[in-house]
Amino acid sequence: MKRFLLPLGIFVLILLFLGIGLRLNPREIPSPFIGKPAPMFSLPQLADADRRISPADMRGQVWLLNVWASWCVSCREEHPVLMQFAATAAVPIIGLNYKDGRADGNAWLDKFGNPYKSSAFDAEGRVGIDYGVYGVPETFVIDKSGVIRLKFIGPLTREAIQNKLLPLIKELNRA
Protein backbone atom coordinates (compact mmCIF):
# COMPACT_ATOMS: atom_id res chain seq x y z
CA MET A 1 0.00 0.00 0.00
CA LYS A 2 2.81 2.43 0.89
CA ARG A 3 4.41 2.00 -2.54
CA PHE A 4 1.26 3.49 -4.13
CA LEU A 5 1.06 6.50 -1.82
CA LEU A 6 4.27 8.17 -3.04
CA PRO A 7 3.30 8.09 -6.77
CA LEU A 8 -0.24 9.16 -5.88
CA GLY A 9 1.10 12.06 -3.80
CA ILE A 10 3.39 13.18 -6.63
CA PHE A 11 0.50 12.93 -9.11
CA VAL A 12 -1.76 15.06 -6.88
CA LEU A 13 1.04 17.65 -6.47
CA ILE A 14 1.51 17.84 -10.25
CA LEU A 15 -2.26 18.32 -10.72
CA LEU A 16 -2.22 21.10 -8.11
CA PHE A 17 0.60 22.98 -9.89
CA LEU A 18 -1.08 22.47 -13.26
CA GLY A 19 -4.37 23.85 -11.91
CA ILE A 20 -2.62 26.92 -10.50
CA GLY A 21 -0.68 27.48 -13.72
CA LEU A 22 -3.79 27.33 -15.88
CA ARG A 23 -5.38 30.16 -13.87
CA LEU A 24 -2.45 32.55 -14.42
CA ASN A 25 -2.62 35.29 -17.05
CA PRO A 26 0.49 35.13 -19.29
CA ARG A 27 0.30 38.93 -19.80
CA GLU A 28 0.80 39.43 -16.07
CA ILE A 29 4.24 37.98 -15.68
CA PRO A 30 5.74 39.45 -12.53
CA SER A 31 8.60 41.76 -13.30
CA PRO A 32 11.49 42.39 -10.93
CA PHE A 33 11.52 45.98 -12.25
CA ILE A 34 8.14 46.98 -10.79
CA GLY A 35 8.71 49.52 -8.03
CA LYS A 36 12.33 50.10 -9.08
CA PRO A 37 13.86 53.01 -11.00
CA ALA A 38 13.65 52.65 -14.75
CA PRO A 39 17.06 51.73 -16.18
CA MET A 40 18.84 54.79 -17.52
CA PHE A 41 19.84 55.08 -21.14
CA SER A 42 20.77 57.70 -23.65
CA LEU A 43 19.98 56.65 -27.20
CA PRO A 44 19.79 58.44 -30.52
CA GLN A 45 16.29 59.27 -31.65
CA LEU A 46 14.91 57.16 -34.45
CA ALA A 47 13.97 60.16 -36.58
CA ASP A 48 17.16 62.15 -35.92
CA ALA A 49 20.39 60.32 -35.11
CA ASP A 50 22.00 63.58 -33.95
CA ARG A 51 19.48 64.04 -31.12
CA ARG A 52 19.33 61.80 -28.07
CA ILE A 53 16.60 60.76 -25.68
CA SER A 54 16.80 59.57 -22.09
CA PRO A 55 14.35 58.75 -19.27
CA ALA A 56 15.78 61.82 -17.53
CA ASP A 57 14.02 63.91 -20.22
CA MET A 58 10.69 62.65 -18.86
CA ARG A 59 11.38 63.30 -15.16
CA GLY A 60 8.46 64.99 -13.41
CA GLN A 61 5.74 63.42 -15.55
CA VAL A 62 4.03 60.06 -15.86
CA TRP A 63 4.88 58.45 -19.21
CA LEU A 64 4.80 55.24 -21.19
CA LEU A 65 7.74 53.44 -22.75
CA ASN A 66 6.45 51.31 -25.61
CA VAL A 67 8.90 48.79 -27.06
CA TRP A 68 8.17 48.12 -30.73
CA ALA A 69 9.70 47.12 -34.07
CA SER A 70 8.72 47.31 -37.72
CA TRP A 71 9.17 43.53 -38.06
CA CYS A 72 6.76 42.85 -35.17
CA VAL A 73 3.38 41.46 -36.26
CA SER A 74 1.76 42.13 -32.86
CA CYS A 75 2.98 45.74 -33.02
CA ARG A 76 0.89 46.21 -36.15
CA GLU A 77 -2.15 44.96 -34.20
CA GLU A 78 -1.37 47.33 -31.33
CA HIS A 79 -0.57 50.40 -33.42
CA PRO A 80 -4.11 51.72 -34.11
CA VAL A 81 -4.84 51.47 -30.37
CA LEU A 82 -1.67 53.44 -29.61
CA MET A 83 -2.62 56.06 -32.19
CA GLN A 84 -6.03 56.56 -30.57
CA PHE A 85 -4.50 56.65 -27.09
CA ALA A 86 -1.85 59.16 -28.15
CA ALA A 87 -4.59 61.41 -29.54
CA THR A 88 -6.09 61.71 -26.04
CA ALA A 89 -2.80 63.22 -24.78
CA ALA A 90 -3.41 61.46 -21.46
CA VAL A 91 0.31 60.75 -21.12
CA PRO A 92 3.39 61.08 -23.34
CA ILE A 93 4.40 57.88 -25.11
CA ILE A 94 8.06 57.29 -25.80
CA GLY A 95 8.88 54.53 -28.26
CA LEU A 96 11.83 52.20 -28.04
CA ASN A 97 12.51 50.91 -31.55
CA TYR A 98 13.97 47.51 -30.71
CA LYS A 99 16.44 45.53 -32.84
CA ASP A 100 15.26 47.22 -36.00
CA GLY A 101 16.74 49.12 -38.91
CA ARG A 102 16.52 52.91 -38.73
CA ALA A 103 15.07 53.18 -42.26
CA ASP A 104 12.58 50.37 -41.56
CA GLY A 105 11.38 51.97 -38.31
CA ASN A 106 10.97 55.41 -39.90
CA ALA A 107 9.16 53.96 -42.94
CA TRP A 108 6.81 52.04 -40.62
CA LEU A 109 5.91 55.20 -38.71
CA ASP A 110 5.46 57.14 -41.96
CA LYS A 111 3.09 54.46 -43.24
CA PHE A 112 1.02 53.80 -40.09
CA GLY A 113 1.34 57.09 -38.16
CA ASN A 114 3.49 58.13 -35.24
CA PRO A 115 1.96 57.95 -31.75
CA TYR A 116 5.26 58.73 -30.04
CA LYS A 117 6.47 61.99 -28.60
CA SER A 118 9.86 60.59 -29.55
CA SER A 119 11.24 57.16 -30.36
CA ALA A 120 14.65 55.93 -29.22
CA PHE A 121 16.65 53.74 -31.59
CA ASP A 122 17.92 50.56 -29.89
CA ALA A 123 19.41 48.69 -32.85
CA GLU A 124 21.40 46.24 -30.74
CA GLY A 125 18.62 45.67 -28.19
CA ARG A 126 20.83 46.49 -25.20
CA VAL A 127 18.33 48.87 -23.58
CA GLY A 128 15.59 46.31 -24.15
CA ILE A 129 17.70 43.80 -22.23
CA ASP A 130 18.15 46.32 -19.39
CA TYR A 131 14.34 46.59 -19.17
CA GLY A 132 13.86 42.82 -19.23
CA VAL A 133 12.22 42.81 -22.66
CA TYR A 134 11.96 39.37 -24.16
CA GLY A 135 9.40 40.09 -26.85
CA VAL A 136 7.72 43.02 -28.51
CA PRO A 137 5.49 44.81 -27.95
CA GLU A 138 5.91 45.55 -24.28
CA THR A 139 4.79 48.71 -22.51
CA PHE A 140 5.99 50.21 -19.24
CA VAL A 141 4.20 52.82 -17.14
CA ILE A 142 6.81 55.04 -15.46
CA ASP A 143 5.92 57.53 -12.73
CA LYS A 144 7.05 61.12 -12.15
CA SER A 145 10.08 59.94 -10.16
CA GLY A 146 11.22 57.56 -12.90
CA VAL A 147 9.99 54.39 -11.18
CA ILE A 148 8.43 51.58 -13.22
CA ARG A 149 4.87 50.99 -11.98
CA LEU A 150 3.55 48.53 -14.57
CA LYS A 151 4.87 46.27 -17.29
CA PHE A 152 2.33 45.19 -19.90
CA ILE A 153 3.38 42.31 -22.13
CA GLY A 154 1.89 41.96 -25.58
CA PRO A 155 -0.18 44.33 -27.69
CA LEU A 156 -2.13 46.96 -25.79
CA THR A 157 -5.88 46.77 -26.26
CA ARG A 158 -8.57 49.36 -25.65
CA GLU A 159 -9.71 47.31 -22.66
CA ALA A 160 -6.21 47.20 -21.18
CA ILE A 161 -5.86 50.95 -21.58
CA GLN A 162 -9.27 51.64 -20.01
CA ASN A 163 -9.05 49.09 -17.20
CA LYS A 164 -5.35 49.05 -16.31
CA LEU A 165 -3.35 51.93 -17.73
CA LEU A 166 -5.71 54.89 -17.35
CA PRO A 167 -6.66 54.20 -13.71
CA LEU A 168 -2.97 53.80 -12.83
CA ILE A 169 -1.97 56.90 -14.80
CA LYS A 170 -4.67 58.98 -13.05
CA GLU A 171 -3.53 57.71 -9.66
CA LEU A 172 0.12 58.45 -10.43
CA ASN A 173 -0.70 61.93 -11.72
CA ARG A 174 -2.52 62.73 -8.44
CA ALA A 175 0.51 61.66 -6.40
C-alpha positions in Angstrom: 0.0 0.0 0.0 2.8 2.4 0.9 4.4 2.0 -2.5 1.3 3.5 -4.1 1.1 6.5 -1.8 4.3 8.2 -3.0 3.3 8.1 -6.8 -0.2 9.2 -5.9 1.1 12.1 -3.8 3.4 13.2 -6.6 0.5 12.9 -9.1 -1.8 15.1 -6.9 1.0 17.6 -6.5 1.5 17.8 -10.2 -2.3 18.3 -10.7 -2.2 21.1 -8.1 0.6 23.0 -9.9 -1.1 22.5 -13.3 -4.4 23.9 -11.9 -2.6 26.9 -10.5 -0.7 27.5 -13.7 -3.8 27.3 -15.9 -5.4 30.2 -13.9 -2.5 32.6 -14.4 -2.6 35.3 -17.0 0.5 35.1 -19.3 0.3 38.9 -19.8 0.8 39.4 -16.1 4.2 38.0 -15.7 5.7 39.4 -12.5 8.6 41.8 -13.3 11.5 42.4 -10.9 11.5 46.0 -12.3 8.1 47.0 -10.8 8.7 49.5 -8.0 12.3 50.1 -9.1 13.9 53.0 -11.0 13.6 52.6 -14.8 17.1 51.7 -16.2 18.8 54.8 -17.5 19.8 55.1 -21.1 20.8 57.7 -23.7 20.0 56.7 -27.2 19.8 58.4 -30.5 16.3 59.3 -31.7 14.9 57.2 -34.5 14.0 60.2 -36.6 17.2 62.1 -35.9 20.4 60.3 -35.1 22.0 63.6 -33.9 19.5 64.0 -31.1 19.3 61.8 -28.1 16.6 60.8 -25.7 16.8 59.6 -22.1 14.3 58.8 -19.3 15.8 61.8 -17.5 14.0 63.9 -20.2 10.7 62.7 -18.9 11.4 63.3 -15.2 8.5 65.0 -13.4 5.7 63.4 -15.6 4.0 60.1 -15.9 4.9 58.5 -19.2 4.8 55.2 -21.2 7.7 53.4 -22.8 6.4 51.3 -25.6 8.9 48.8 -27.1 8.2 48.1 -30.7 9.7 47.1 -34.1 8.7 47.3 -37.7 9.2 43.5 -38.1 6.8 42.8 -35.2 3.4 41.5 -36.3 1.8 42.1 -32.9 3.0 45.7 -33.0 0.9 46.2 -36.1 -2.2 45.0 -34.2 -1.4 47.3 -31.3 -0.6 50.4 -33.4 -4.1 51.7 -34.1 -4.8 51.5 -30.4 -1.7 53.4 -29.6 -2.6 56.1 -32.2 -6.0 56.6 -30.6 -4.5 56.6 -27.1 -1.9 59.2 -28.1 -4.6 61.4 -29.5 -6.1 61.7 -26.0 -2.8 63.2 -24.8 -3.4 61.5 -21.5 0.3 60.7 -21.1 3.4 61.1 -23.3 4.4 57.9 -25.1 8.1 57.3 -25.8 8.9 54.5 -28.3 11.8 52.2 -28.0 12.5 50.9 -31.5 14.0 47.5 -30.7 16.4 45.5 -32.8 15.3 47.2 -36.0 16.7 49.1 -38.9 16.5 52.9 -38.7 15.1 53.2 -42.3 12.6 50.4 -41.6 11.4 52.0 -38.3 11.0 55.4 -39.9 9.2 54.0 -42.9 6.8 52.0 -40.6 5.9 55.2 -38.7 5.5 57.1 -42.0 3.1 54.5 -43.2 1.0 53.8 -40.1 1.3 57.1 -38.2 3.5 58.1 -35.2 2.0 57.9 -31.7 5.3 58.7 -30.0 6.5 62.0 -28.6 9.9 60.6 -29.5 11.2 57.2 -30.4 14.6 55.9 -29.2 16.6 53.7 -31.6 17.9 50.6 -29.9 19.4 48.7 -32.9 21.4 46.2 -30.7 18.6 45.7 -28.2 20.8 46.5 -25.2 18.3 48.9 -23.6 15.6 46.3 -24.1 17.7 43.8 -22.2 18.1 46.3 -19.4 14.3 46.6 -19.2 13.9 42.8 -19.2 12.2 42.8 -22.7 12.0 39.4 -24.2 9.4 40.1 -26.9 7.7 43.0 -28.5 5.5 44.8 -28.0 5.9 45.6 -24.3 4.8 48.7 -22.5 6.0 50.2 -19.2 4.2 52.8 -17.1 6.8 55.0 -15.5 5.9 57.5 -12.7 7.1 61.1 -12.1 10.1 59.9 -10.2 11.2 57.6 -12.9 10.0 54.4 -11.2 8.4 51.6 -13.2 4.9 51.0 -12.0 3.5 48.5 -14.6 4.9 46.3 -17.3 2.3 45.2 -19.9 3.4 42.3 -22.1 1.9 42.0 -25.6 -0.2 44.3 -27.7 -2.1 47.0 -25.8 -5.9 46.8 -26.3 -8.6 49.4 -25.7 -9.7 47.3 -22.7 -6.2 47.2 -21.2 -5.9 51.0 -21.6 -9.3 51.6 -20.0 -9.1 49.1 -17.2 -5.4 49.1 -16.3 -3.3 51.9 -17.7 -5.7 54.9 -17.4 -6.7 54.2 -13.7 -3.0 53.8 -12.8 -2.0 56.9 -14.8 -4.7 59.0 -13.1 -3.5 57.7 -9.7 0.1 58.4 -10.4 -0.7 61.9 -11.7 -2.5 62.7 -8.4 0.5 61.7 -6.4 
